[in-house]
Structures are given as C-alpha cells and as structure tokens.
Amino acid sequence: MTKPLAMAQTVAAARRDARQRILMCAPDDFDVRYVINPWMEHQIGKATRSLARAQWEALRRRIAQSTAIELVTPAAGLPDMAFTANAGFVIGDTAVVSRFRAEQRRAEEPLFRAFFAAQGFRLAPWPEEVAFEGAGDALVDRAQELVWCGYGMRSDAAAPRTLETLARRRVIGLELVDARFYHLDTCFCPLSGGYVMYHPPAFAPDSRAAIERETPPDKRIEIGEDDAMRFSCNAVDLDGTIVMNDASPALQARLAAAGFTPVLSPLGEFMKAGGAAKCLTLKLVEA
C-alpha cells in the first residue's frame, strides 16, 4: 500500500469515527472590498478586523467545546475565504468544490480543492458552467436521506439536479426570491430531530409548498423578518445546541420549547459582508 493511499484511508477511518468535524478559516484578511450581495452595500472598508477576529475566536471557542475543528490556511487577497460554508459541499467521503458565481471568489476554489484532497476526500466532478456555492446552498436534512438545495441567486437552477446525481440522495431544489437571502443558509436551517427553521417569504411559492410537504407542521419553526435580518437561520446545530448571531426572545423561547439550547455569539462585523455563524463553518462530518 502506498503512503498517500494509507494516509487517505486513515483519514477516512477517523472521519467515520468522529461525530462532527467543522472547517473554519481565520479571518486574517477579512474585509469588505467589493459588493456581491446587498449586505455589502455601503460597507466597503468599514469592517474592523480586530473586532472581527475577536468575534470569530469567540465562535471558534464555543464550537470547540463540543466539536473538532479543522483549519484551512487563509490567503491574502481573499477576504471572504473566512466563509468556509462556501468551500464546497461534503457528504460522506465525497466533496464537491464550489463553482463561485462571483469572479471575486473564484480564486478560493483551488485552495479549497487542495484542502479537501489533502484530507482524503474524493473530489466529485462538477460542470464548469453550473454555478454552485457549496454548503451555502446545499444543506443536509437532519432526519431523512434528503438534501435541500437553494438556487436562483448564487447557485444555478441546474444545481439541485446535478447534485442529486453526485450525492446519491434525493435533492429538493428551493428557489430563493429575496436578494437579501442570497444563499439558502441565510434563510433556512435543518435542525436535529427533523425540525426546520426558515423564513417563508424568502422562497418562491412552490418551494414553500415543498418545505411544508416534507416537514410536519409541528417541526416547522417559521421566523419573521426581524429574526431573518439577524441571520437567525444562519446557525450551527451542534447536537441540539444552536449557535447563532442573534435571535429574538420569542424565537429563543420557541427553540427551547422544541428541546434546543440557543447560544448567541455576536458576529456583527461579518454581517457587514452578509455572513454569520453558519457561513463561517463547514461540517466535514455530519452527526
């Protein structure tokens, strides 16, 4: 057995034994230098890097209490690389590297591809012409063999069908219609036990109907615009602990009543670029 193959098999075995592993990237060069979503408008040059680093460190420490964290090396000139949810989509031992719609982020692709390869993932092919922004738009349901895939803003309409072939799971496409919620993970969050937290107005009518068809009424946690604008859906579910930027007392109570523990980890500097807790993380292993 060759050494690279042995290493890949060792990594794969460790991955199978882990409950969850999350990828993060230190915000060494984080800033707002261009506008590729509405949150970035009027924010160029207004991010405070020291505060962003402190907020990121607080999030990392909170996640590390219960979950293993992998770090990818940040690269100068790529301020959005901290948003590792967009590195790609991982399912089992397979990784699909993102095809960014925005030219400003395309230089991240080879760096994330190299990371996934070094970790022993099988790199799935993806058509060059189909935009797909990884786990920003593709979310694994926590209760059934299903992947939810957003499209219409950053990922192409062809992405759900293409992903279904690669993931070998049923994939339901959800059309996004509000530019403020440009990725699925900004307005939709599958939670443990089959719960789904989401902001209904962010979706086209047929997509709202699909969510309602697949999710029992008592498992739907619908949130209003106030919580949606806090990026409450952009949350990380760590075995029932929901780490999020912010949430109203009413939403926190609703989550607690469903058996979850909401934990607030303020990420205001990253909100200036259109991201929060989920955007800053990528699950390499899903519990």
Summary of the structure (lengths in Angstrom):
residues: 287
radius of gyration: 17.6
end to end distance: 30.3
largest distance: 56.8
contacts: 987
relative contact order: 0.17
helix: 37%
strand: 21%
